[in-house]
Amino acid sequence: MRPEILFPLFADVSQLSGIGPRYAKLIEKAAGPQIVDLLWHLPSGMVDRRFSPTVADAPDGMIATLTVTTMRHEPGRGRAPYRVICADETGEIELVYFHAKGDWLEKLLPHGQKRVISGKVERFRGKAQMPHPDHVVPLEEADSVRIVEPTHPSTDGLHQRTIRKAIEGALARVPVLDEWINATLVQARGWPAWDAAVKAVHHPQNRLEMEPDSLPRQRLAYDEILANQLALALVRARMKKQKGRIIKGDGRLRDTILKNLPFSLTGAQRTALSEIEGDMAAPNRMLRLLQGDVGSGKTLVALVTMANAIECGAQAALMAPTEILARQHFATIEPLARAVGIRCEILTGRDKGKTRSTILGRIAEGTAQIVVGTHALFQEEVEFRDLAVAVIDEQHRFGVHQRMVLGQKGQGVDILVMTATPIPRTLVMTAYGDLDVSRLTEKPPGRQPIDTRVVSNDRLMDVIDGIARRMDAGAKVYWVCPLVEESEVLDVAAAEERASTLRERFGDRVGLIHGRMKGPEKDKMMASFKEGSVDLLVATTVIEVGVDVPDATVMVIEHAERFGLAQLHQLRGRIGRGDKASTCLLVYAAPLSETGRARLSVMRDSEDGFRIAEEDLKLRGAGEVLGTRQSGLPTFRMADAAAHNDLFEVARDDARLLLNQDPELEGARGKAVRTLLYLFERDAAVRYLRGA
């Protein structure tokens, strides 16, 4: 169904002239497998070859373009390099080649002929040298060298000249396409046409033209954002088209749950429940995101939401991304549900054989009224008697299509998505543009602020002495180990090493938990920490979300400068969950980068997850804002969520207006927009138009 005009862009990179199978593999690694990927492979730097001094004036370490005459060839013996001695009227320069063929060099640099050479000049023992010049051309081709030349992210074995050649080949295939942006907006912003913008971003004349706010880059960013917002709006339109059901219970279970609580709901919880219950009572399907700061009481809101469905004789499901989080939810929900007569079940990948069959039977017959689980709930064999509401926690670990799959487990299932990771407004639009949003911004009454301190790691012994005093006073302590790199193996090694050194001081009071442990091992260790003999738990970021130990009042985060702000905030949220004063120590290794200092300063000064999320976006960019690149968040190649912040809202409004006016995208602009969706590979969204 892709428009024929785009076929040349979606061919394999090996179809470009001069790009054989070996280079095609390297280009695929650096940019992607298709020619269109090269269009989105933006320059990361530039080389200005317009500087043309004499040999005598060419500075050491700088790129220079020189006009010289070939004086003589000096082939190397053994491992010695091949040298070509060239000169101008001011002096000589040696062109140095390793592993070069003499006959090829003699053709390239014939004796007595003038050549224009360009590359980095180096001074060695008073002599000027240019190892492996980037360009060597006859005098009449000098204009092809004296240019500003962009450089692109590459990979081992892929020379800049090769990737540049491939990009020029891709640009030669760029078609002129009908305009898909509202003409008024194009004019107001001064944006070029799409084809002109693509060519311009690959031919910058100065560093300002490489910045995200340059007009061609803004234009392409808006194209990508608009494709994203249209895709989400089409998903939303399709889900809203599917017949919903009115869920309006009599309140008997909800009222009893709330009456049994030892505290009152916060104002934010009451507002969120009112919005959710309003959605459920409407004939359309609910599609709502519940954003809650750490410890703001999302799980309770989820339980009350699910109880509404159960009052109507239906079932509810709560899905979490990890087993540890699913079991944490079950441990919180089950006693409250049981007290009012609601039957809960938990289903994870750990359940096998007869146990699994029994649970599946209860879900199918409806005696399991609330089902808590991991992605195991997606599986075909899981059949509900009457699923009315699905709650999906930590949605950024899942994609849009996964929430649609769970929504198809019943008739007109209402969807409530929850996240404990406060997400900047911009990213809410990119990942959850198809959802309405509720926010929990208050903590339950009685919780004290967390005292956050920044400590250099040369005071580690003072930190250990301090936690010894707190442990003697009955405190439970988390010690989170450094994120060595994006490697579970190395992170585990760091945690094991720290646990070993702390055991020398505290013995069996020290426990260890990490992501490579089996489920039952993790459960046993968490139980020992929560209620048993373990008072100091050394951990990797496996404890980041969902772990609830009210007696844990101290958190040490080692090498805190290596973590993202949102992740630090999540980790800190594991303490301060009771009514006791809590302390978080951010231990860093000097020297701190400017970003590292800013990050720790924000953490020390604020507990507001929403403010922290916005700062994180500014400091690190969208791709990393949740600690790691998560599958549910779209990755942008043209757009920068921080730099193009204002464009997201414009694109969302534009997408909704366009679909209101032309729901099937059949008008002139609508057809152009279909091309845009294919161009940015949002093919699935176009399929929704056809009802596929």
N, C-alpha and C positions, 0 to 999 in steps of 0.2 A: 504493500500500500504506500510505500515511500514515494514521493513525487520523483519523476524521472530526472528532473533538473538537478536533483541532489545525488544521483547515482555516481558521478565522478568523484564526489567527496567521500563516499562510503566504500570506495574500493580499498584494497589492501595496499599498504605503503610500498610493497615490492613492485607495484605497477608504475611507480615513478621512474623516470629515466635515470639510469646510473645507480639505482638502489637494488643491489642483488640480495639474495637470501640472507647472507651474513649480516649486512648492514640493516636489512629489514628487521631482523631480530633485535638488534641493538636499539633501533629507533622505537620499536614496540616497547622495549624496556624503559626508555627515556620519556616517551610521549604517549604511545598507544599504538594499536595495530592498524588503524584506519587513517586515510589521508586527512579526514576532518580533524583528527586528534592533533595534527601538526598546526592547524589554524589556532587551536587553543593553547599551544605550547609557547607561552609568551617569553620574550627576552628577559633575562635576569640581570644583564649588564651590557656594557657597550665598549667597543674599542674605537677610538678616534684616530684614523689614519691620515688626517689632514696635515699633521705636523711633518714638515719636510725640511729638516736642517741639512747642513753639510756633514760629512763624516766627522770632521774635527769637532763640530758643535753638538753632535748627538749625545744627549745625557745618558749616563749609566742607568739601566733599569727601566727606561721609557720606550714606548712603542714609537717608532719613527719610520717614515717612508723616504727612502734615499734613492737618488739617481746615480748609478755607478757604472764603471766599465770593468769587464772581466779581464784580469791581468794574467792569472795562471791557475791551473788545477794542481792540487797536491794530494793524490790518492793516499789513504792511510794504509799502513802496514799492520798486519795482525788485527788487534782490536782498536787500533788508533782510528779516529774519525777521518772522513774525507773532508778536505778544506778547499774552498774556492776563494782565491785572493782577488778582491775587487777594490776599486779606488775611485775617488773623484779628485778634484784639484787640491783638496785640503788634506788628503791622507788615505790610508788603506783600511779596509775592514775585511775580516775573515768570515766567510759563511761556513758554518760547521754542520756537517751531516753525519749522523751515525747510521750504520747499516744501509748506506745509499749505493745505488748502482752507478758506476762511473759514466757509462755510455748515456744514461738518462740525464745525468747532470751536465754532460758536455753539450747535449742538445738544448737543455734549459738555459745554460749560461755559456754560449759559444765565446771562444777567446777573441778579445778585441771588440766585442759588441756591448752596447749600452743596454742596461736593464734597470727597471724600477723595482726595488725590493722593499718589503715592509715586514717588520717584526720587532721583537724586543732587543734593544742594543745592550750588550754587556761589556764591561771593561775588565780585561784579564791581563795582569802584568803589563799594564800600560797600553795594551792593544785593544782596538775595538773589535768585537765579535757579534755575530748574529746567528745563534744556533737555530737551525731549521726555520728559515724565513717562512712567514705565513703566505706571502705572495711574491712571485718573481714573474714579471711580465715585460714585453718589449715596450719601448718608449711610447709608441702610439696608443698603448692600452693603459697609460698612466691614470686616466680618469676613472677607470674601473677599480683602482686601488685606493686613491685618495678620497676615501669616504668614511662616514661613521658606520661602523659595522656592529650590529647587535650580537650578543652572545647568549646562548640558551642553555638551560640545565641539560647536562649530558650524562653519559655513563662510560665506564671503562671501555676503551677501544673505539669510541665514537668521536671522531674529530669534529671540531666546530664547523669546518668547511663542509663536511658531509651532511651534518644536520641542517646547515644553512641551505645547502643545495636542495635537500628534500623539502624544506619549507618554501623555497622559491617555486619548486615544482607544484606544491599544494596551492600556493597563491595563484599560479597560472590557471588553475581549475576553478577558481572562485566565480560563481555565476552572478548575474544581476538578478535580484529577487524582488518581488512586489513588497512594498513597505507594509509591515505589520504593526508598527507603532503609530498611535494616534498622531496625525499630522501636526496638530497644535502643539503637542509636547515636543516633537522633533524640532519644530521652529523655535519654541521658547527656550530650549536647552542648547540650540546651535549644534545639534548632533549631525554628523555625516551619515550618508546611506550605509547600509550594512557592509556591502562589498568594499566601499572606500575605507570604512573603519577597520576592517580586517587587515587590509594592505597597510594602513597607516601604523597600526600597533607593531607591525613587524619591520617598519622602516623609521624608527625614531631618529631625529636629528640631534637631540640632546637629552639629558637625563630627565628633564621636566616632562618630556613627551612619553616617558616610560611610567610616570606616576599614575596611580589609580584614578586621579581626578582629571586626567587629560580627556578631552572631548571624545576621541575615538574609543578610549578604554571605558569611559562612562557609558557610551552607547552600547558596547558589547556586553557590559555588565548588566545593563537594563534588559537586553534581549534575553540573557540567561535567567535573570530573576523573573521576568514575565513568563517564560516557559515554565519555570517552577511553580509560579502562582496559578497559572492556567491549569496545570496538571492537577494541583491540589483542589482547585475549584471544580474541576470536572469530576474528580473522585467524590467530592462532597455532593455535587448535584446528583450523581448516580445513586449515592447512598440515601440521599433525601427522597429520591424518586421511589425507592423501594418502600412499600407500605410499612408504616410503623404500627405501634399498638399503644393504646392508652393504658398506662400503669399508674393506678391511683389507689393505694391501699387505704385501710381504715385507720392506720396509725397505732394499732394496739401493740404491735411488736416494737416499733420505733420508740413509742412513749415509754415503754417498760425498760428498754435498753438505756435510755437517757436518764430515767429515774434511778436506775441501779448504779449509775456512775458516782464516784466520790467527788466529782467536780462538775462545774457547769461548762457548756460549750462556749467557745470564744465567739465574739461578734462575727469574725470572718468565717468561722465554721457554720454559723447559723445562716449567713448570707449565701454561702456556697450551697448548702442543703436546699435552701429556698429556690435557687436557680436550677439545681439538679431535679428537684421534685416538679418544678414547672415544666422542664423539658420532658420528663417521663409522662406527665399527665397530658401532653400534647399528642396529636395523632401522628406527627412525624417522628422519625428516629432521633434519639439523643446522640449527638456527637460532641462531647465536651472534654476539655482538658482541665484537670485540677492541679494547679501548680501550688506546691506548699513548701515553705522553707523548712529547714531541718527541725524536727520535733514539733511541727505545727498541728499535728493531729489528723493527717490524711486518712489513716487506716480506719479511724472511727467514722469519718464521713463516708468511707466506702462501705462499712458495715451497715450504717443506717440506710444508705442507698439500696443495698442488696435486700435489706429487711422489707423495704417498700414493695419489691417484686414478690417476695415470699408471702406477704399479706394478700397478694392477688392470686396465690396458688401456683406461682411460677418458680423457676430456679434462677440462681445467680452464680457467676464464676469470677474468680479473682486470679489473674495470671501474673507471675513474677519472673524475672529473667534468670534467677539463680535459685538453686535448691535451698541455700541458707536463708535467702530472703523469703521464699515461699513458706518455709517452716516457721520463720519469725512471724509472718502474718497470721499463719494458722494458730500459733501459740497466743497471739493477742486476741484474735477474733473468736476462737472456739469457746472459751469459758463464758464470754459475754453472750454469745449466741445460744449456748446450751442453757443458760439461765432463763431464757425466754422460750425455750422449746424448739429452737432451730437446730436441725441436724447438719453438721459440717463434715466434709471429707477432704483429704489431701491426696493429690495424685502427682507423682514426680517420676522421673526416669528410673529411680531406685526401686519402685514398686514392680515386682515381677510375679509371674506364675499365678497361683491361686489367689493371692492377696490382690493382685491387679484385677483379675477377673471379677472378684467380689465387689471391688470399688466401682468398676465399669458397670456392673449390674445395678448397683444402687443409683448411679447417675442416670442410667437409662430408664429405670422405673420411677425416678423422681423422689425416692426417699432421701437421697443426698440433696439437700436444699441449697447449700452453699458449697461450691467446689473450689478449693484453693489449689493451684498447681503451677508448674513451670510450662515451657513450650510443649510439654507432653499433652496439654489440653488441645493443641492444634490437630493432633493425630486423628486420622479417619475413624479409627475404632471407637473414639470417644463420642458417644451419642447422648444428648440430653433429652429428657422427656419434654421439657418446655423451658428453654433458656430465654429469659427476658432481659437480663442486663449482664454485660461483661465489663469487668473492671480490669484494666491493663496497667500494671505498675512499672515504673521506670521505662516508659515507652521509648526513650531514645535508644534502647538496646534492640528494639524491634522496628520494622518498617511499616509503611502505610498498608501494604498488601497483607501483612500478617494480621493487622487489626481487622481487616476486612474478612479474612478467613475465619477468625473467631466469631465475628459478627454473623457469619452464615451458619452457625451451629444451632440457630433457632429462627423463629419468624419475627422479623422486624426488631432484632436485638438492639437495645440501647447500649451505647458504648461510652464508658467513662475511662479516660486515660489519666493516670496520675504520674507525677514526677516529683521526687524529693530534691531534684537538682534545679534550683531556680535558673531559669533560662532567659537571656536577654530578649527583649521584645522583638528584635530583628529575627532572632533564631526561632522564636515561637512562630513567626509568620512563615519561615522557610520549612520547618519540619511539621508544623501543626496548623497550617493555613486552612485546613478543612474542618477545624474544630472551633467551637466557642470556648472561651477561657474563663475559669474562676481562679481566684488567688487566695491562698491562706497566708496572711502576713503577720498573724499574732501567734505567740506561744501560749500554751495553757497556763492558767494562773498558778503562781507559786514557784515557777522556775526562775532561778537566779541567773544574772549575766555570767558569762564565762570570762575569767581573768586570763587574757592571752598575753604571753610575754615572748620576746625574741631574744634568743640566747646563742652566743658563739659556741662552736663545738670544743673550743679549748677549755670550756668550763663544764665538760661532761661529768667529771667526778663530783662537782657541786650538784649537778642535776640528779645523779644517782643517790647522793646523800639526802637530797630533798625528798625524793620519792620514798626512800627508806623510812623517813619520819612520817610521811603520809600513810604508808602501808601499816606502820606500827599503830597508827591511830584508827585503823580499820578501813582505809580506802582501797579501792580496786584501781589498777593503773593499766592503761594501754601504752605500749611502746611500738610505734609504727616505724618500720625500717625503710631505709632509703630506696627510692625508685632508682635502681641502678641504671636501667634503660628499659625499653619496651621488651623485656624478656622475663618471662615467669621464672625461668631457671635461675637467672642471676639474682632476681629479687628474693627468691627463696633462700639462696646461698647467703645473702646478706642478713636475712632474718635468722637463719640458723646460727650464724656466727655471733650475732648480737645476743641471742638467747643463751648461747654457751658462756659468754663473758658475764652475763647477768646472773647465771646460775652459780658462778663462783662466789657471788656475794649473797644471793637469796635462796640458793638451793632449789628444792621442789616447789617453792612458791611461784616459780617462773614457768609459764606455759608457752606454747608456740602454735600458731595457726597460719596456714597459707593455702593458696588456691590449688596446689597439687595434692593436697590431702584428700582422701576419700570422704564422702558425705558422713558416714557414721563416726569417723575420726573427728571431723570438725564439730559435729553435734556434741560428742563426748567432751571435747576440749572447751566448748562454749558453756556447757553445763557446769564443768569444774570451775570455770571463771565466774559464772553467775552465782553459783550457790556452794561451791566446794572450796578446795584447798589452794587453788591457783589465784594469786592476788595480783600478779604482774603478767599480762598477756602480751608477748611479742608477736607482731603480726605484719603481714604485707597488706596491701589495700583491699584484701578480701573482706575486711570489716567496714568498708567504706559506707555501705548503705544497709539499713534494716536491722542492725544488731542493737539490741536494747538491754542494757545492764544498768539499772538505776543507781547502783552503788559505785559505778565507775565514775570517779571524779577528777582523775588526772590523765592527761594525754600528752605523751612526748612524741613529737614527729621529727625524726632524725633526717638531716639533709632536706629540710623543708623547702629550700630554694629550688629543689628539683621537681616539685609538684606544682600543678596548676592551682589557681585560686579556688576554682569550684571544687576541686578535689580536696584541698586543705579544709574548706568549709564543711564538706561532707564528713571528713574524718573527725573534725572538731565536734560535729554534731552527735558523735557517739557518747560524749559526756554531757553533763548538765541536764540529764533527763529525769533527775529526781528533784528534791527540794534542798539539796546540799550545795555549798559553794564549790565550784569546779575551776581547775586551772589547766590551760593548754600551753605547753612549752614548744616553741618553734625553734629547733636547733639547726643552725646553719653553719656552713663552712666558708670561711673568708678566702679570697675576696668576693664580695657580692657584686653581681652585675647591676646595672641601673634598673633593669626590669625586675631582678630578684629582690632588690631593696624595696622597690615600689610595691611588689606583691606582698611581702611580709608586713610592710607598713599598713596596707589596706586591711590585712587580717587582724593586726593588732588593734586597729582603730574601729573596726565595724563587725557586728554580728548579723547585719542585714544581708541575707543571701541574694536578694535582688540587686542591691548596689554592688555586691561583690561580683556577681555574674556580669554586670555591665563593664566593670573595671577589667575583668578577665578577658572579655571580648576585645577591649582596647589594647591590652598588653600582649595577647597571644594570637588573636585571630580566631575565626569561626571553626576552622578545622580541628583545633585542639581544645576548644572551650569546655568540653566535658571530660578532660583528663586524657582521653584517647579518642581516636577517630571512631565514632560509633556508627553501626550499620544503618540506624534509622535516620540519621541526619544526612541530607543531601550534601555532596561535596561540590563546590563551585570552582570553576577554572577561570572564569572572567571576573566574577563578582567577588568583592571583599566585604564581608558583613560589617566591618567597622567603617571602612572608607566610604562604602556606598549605602550606608544606613538609611538615608532619606529615600532611596529608590525603592526599597522594599514595600513601604506603605503605598507609594504611588502605583507600583505594579499590582499590588493586591487589589486596590480600588479599581484600577483599569481592567483587570481580569474579570472581576465580578460584574462591572458595568457591561463589558463586552458580552458576557454570557447571558446577562439579563436581556440584552437587546437581540442577541443572535445565539440562542442556546445550542443550536446544531452546527454553528460555525459554517454556515452556507453562503453568507454574504461575501462581498469583495474582500473586506478586511479579514473576515472569518477564515476564508480560504488561505490567505497569506499567513494567518496565525497557525493554521494546520502545518504549513511548511516549517514555521518556527519550531513547533513541537517536535517534528521529525529531525530538524537540524540539531537540536539539543537532546535527541534520543529519548524524548518523552512519548515514545510510541504507544505505551500502555494507555496513556490518557486519551489518545485518539481512538483506541479500541473501545473506550467507555462510551464515546459518541455513537458507536455502532451497536452498543449494548452487548459487546462480547464479554 
